Amino acid sequence: MNRLAIPFTALLVGTALVFAQWGGGRRAAIGDEVLTAREVPSDSTGTPEWNNPAGFERDTFTFARLRYRRGGGHGWRGGWATDLPDSDLNLSYRLQQMTSMKVNPDGRVLRVTDPDLGEYPFVYIVEPGGLSLDDEEVTALRKYLLNGGFLMLDDFWGEAEWENCEAVLRLVFPERSFVELPLDHPLYHCVFEIKSKGQVPNIYTGIRSQYTGVTWERPDAAEVHHRGITDDRGRLMVLATHNTDNGDGWEREGEDDYYFHNFSEKISYPLGINIVFYVMTH
């Protein structure tokens, strides 16, 4: 299994842990009863397992993913469950490996209207090009974000998918707009020094890119954007990583050496770790 070979900083723990034995598995149908990431079989090379010290079982960061109904007509792939559970659990493992944070070895799957939503300071939506929220969900998401929550939107490509995502968030915050995050923002410098907005393709495009040089998934998606929405105090509430697929970088790290070293290791893990660390410490 590949090892994450990013140079240590003062925030990194001293010893790398080893992944548990991994086995394959086809993703089962995901029904309404799924509440945690580990209820879904791996759709890649398997997921890591670890334990926190006794007494810290509840004092941990939990990766929480939001489920939603498809709408807007622009998201064409797997919807809210794309890359589940491998992306969530692999990033969670790397986060506890590479920082001093204690991280839950499982992840949660929530609806926007779940009464437990406020217990999770970070939530993740994948493929928001097809995102749709009803009035109750719009109200619940606005309340969650204004009360200190954070939303990451990831893996959507091209202008049509951006327009759908932007329109849905405009329902949540009609008085606020997305703004491109500058590279001097502290999010890019809190664990790893990130100097550019790298593009992570799906694994198939990524493997071919060593011959084609193409890492974008459609002609109008060559430029990566990191756009945010802040509250009245300047706190980052929403971050949309557009024209890039960080989730595949987390999910597919064990499948191909070239993909791992060029996309998982160099781009998606440093960014994902920085985002969570920043959210949990600011």
Steps between C-alpha positions, in 0.01 A plus 500: 500500500624847419609728781429871511847649455437869569774665713412529868427837661485594867134404498555144381513200726827316519406153386302386198242233563432208271176430320298199606474212256290617210254300301298594196126508475224631280292786630161382616183692436491791744163534666348748739612293797872569444624729777874435510775459243592149614154372419596533132747247350821637351482575130878528466787318676340492843503740792743545793407425860640649818407558862522806719632481858249405765304803611532681166232306314262798488759779511584468131445663162243314289484531122131567425350471152164647396255306288265685266247451223622540146380810321616776271569260213878551491643231730530184292696254711443337838348789689542545875651153561787530248830363641331384823638354727865498386548875455356583842690233690832538317505875562402441863789255539753735341374788713564316826829367362638834388374736773450496874122473460306201629272379219200268502578173314149515356310774317140619512240532225242769575212687346504879521196483726648238735462623861859390568649720225619763747726245669723487192702818427604375153270358233578392144287500185629327187384576145298814579449549129189289561418638846142588586361625834138557597387793715543312828851394404595853392392631839681223689826547307494878552448455874778238522754718318418822684527314831863403431478209256712455187411351160743365241370453144715279276520314168301698247615613161421765242282809494160330501576311821644814658188697414280241671715494814514878516123530454429258786737682736339829398175360642684437827675839501323744264700785656843337453711398200784259433846661489818337367726407792845662462807283552612717791196383697614323820319182394781435252774533764374335819648149460642470149624791291271504197621733225258422219149370441578160355255300293406146601331301221315174538741208507445401136569849367789528747673185381462607136630849580859374515467451123244768407577780745125546548369505857163669447182305437334732249615786274361779720659361817874553455536764773463405866307733728482508880208731580374582847212664685572674830283622785485858632819443703694367204481137612507257208167314498503340153785389274429377147788319326388519136650324196681249721420167668669486838271214600649272233847595619405377847301198383738364236837541672576127499413421140779649290850620590506789252160625611593475867826695474375769261149563624426341838834577662572837338155657482193341656643392836686823582192703408254277684714488814549877493128565457395284794783620724419863419128453566562326831752754631350835389 
